[in-house]
Amino acid sequence: MLRAWLFAVTLTTLLLGWTSLASAQTYKVGAMAEAVSGLEGGTALPGPFRRSRTTLRIGADLAVDEFPDHAIAVAALVEVEPRAGVGFDARYVYRLGTRFSVGAGGIAMIAPSTLIGGSGDFTIRFPIGKVTALTLTPAVNAFFLGGDLPEDTVIWQVVLRVGVRFNL
């Protein structure tokens, strides 16, 4: 049994050593930093709407060179006012040419209490260099789960994200 195992390991090592490396896909990586604010409303709020929490969004997106118009984006969210909080979002992004994209995914605030929901956006890029662009993104968020929500309540947000994006 030991001889068969040694033979298999030796043969595999030799075969792998003689093969050439295959050319794999390359990844297209982008990084972004954005400031977010807008309006929010819901049945639990004391009026039709109010200004939403001001949030910093720092993230990255990843696409494969075979499908450069399709990307997955993730970001950390840091609420800075009226109270501190942290969260994240993850979304699928589809590029509509070089200046526009649409995205949809999930969003979650995880501390100090939880809000979980869905999000959709439309991004406009204004190139200011070879790898840098200013971004303007209207987005809609709907939170339907979490410790911050009274029962049978949805909080919605219509926000504007303004930031900068870098192709790495």
N, C-alpha and C positions, 0 to 999 in steps of 0.2 A: 504494500500500500504506500509506504514512504517513497519507494523508488518511482512509482507512477506519479505521485505528487511532485517530486523533484523534476522528473522528466517534463511534466506539464508546465511547471514554472519556468524551466530553462527554455523550452520551446517558445512559450509566450514572450519571454524576454527577448529572445533572438528575433522573432517575427516583428515585435514592436520596434526594435532597434533598427531594422532594415527598412521599415516603411518611412515614407516622407510625411511631414506634417500637412494636413489638409488645410486649405485656405478657408477659414471660418468667416462668419459674418462679422462686420464691424458694427459697433454701437454708436449711435448719435446721442450725446448727452447734453442736456441743457440745465442751467441753474437759474433760479429767479428769486427776487425779493420784492414783496409788494406790501403796500398799506391798503387796508380794507375798511370801508365804512359805508353806511347807507341807512335804510329804514327797515324796521321790523314791526310785525304785528301778530295778532293771535287773539283767541277768545279769552285767554287768561290775563291779558294786558289791560291796564286801566284806560283805554282809549283806542281809537282806530289804529294808531301806529305811533312809534317813537323812533328816535335815532338809534341805530344798531350799535353794538359794541365795536369800538375801534380795535382792529386786529392787525398784527404783523404776520405775513405769510412768507415763509422761507422754504423753498423746495427745489426739486429737480425732476426732470422728465427723461425718459429713455425710449429710444426707437432703434430698430434694426435697419441697416442700410437697404435690405430687400424691400422693406415696407416703411419708408421714411415718413409717410403721412399718418401712420398709426403709432401712438405713443402711450405710455403709462406714466402718469405723474403722481408724485407724492409730495406732501408738504407738512411742515410743522406750523401750527397756528399758536400765536401768543396774543391773548387779549390784554390790552394795556389800559383800557378805561371803559366803563366806569369802575370795573374791578378786574383784578388779574385773573387769568385763566390760561390753560394750555389745552391743545388738542391737535388733531391731524386731519388731513383729507387725502383721499386716493381717488384717482379718476382716469378714465380713458379719454384721450384727446385725439381728435381727427383734424389734421391740417387741411385747410381749404386754400391751397396755394402757399405763397411765401409770407403773406401778411395776415391771414385770418385763420382761426381755428375754433372748433366747438368742443366742449367737453361735458362729460357727465360722470357722476360717481357718488361716493359717500363722504360724509363729513361727520366728525365727532369731536365734541369738547369733553375732556376727561377729568379735568380738575378745575375748580374745587368741587363741582358736581357735574353730572353727565347730561349731555344733549347729543342725540344721534339722529341723523337724517340723510337726505339726499341733496344733491347739488347739480346745477347745470350752468354753463357759462358760454360766452362768445368773446374771444380775444382778438384784439386788433394790435398788430405790431408795427411800430414806427422805427425802422432801422436807423441807427446813428453810427454805424461802423460795420466792419466785416463780421464781427461776432457778437455785437451788442445791439439790443433794441429796447426802446421804451414800450411798455405794454399798457393797454387800457382794456379792462375786462368787466363788462356788466355781468352780474351773476345772480342766480336765485337759489336760495337755500330753504329747505323745509325740514324742521326738526319735529319728529313724531314719537321719539322714545327718549327716556332719560329721567333722572332724579330731579331735574329742574322743572319738569312739566307736570302740572296737575293732570288728573285723569281725563281722558277724552279731549285733549288739547293738542293743537299743532301751532308751532311758532314758525312764521315765515320771515324771510329776509330778502330784500332786494338791495344788493350792494354794488359798489363800484370798487374794483381793485386797480390800483395805479402802481406801476413798478418798473423794474428793469430786468431784462433777460439776457443771459450769456450763453452762447454755443461753446461748449468745452471741447 
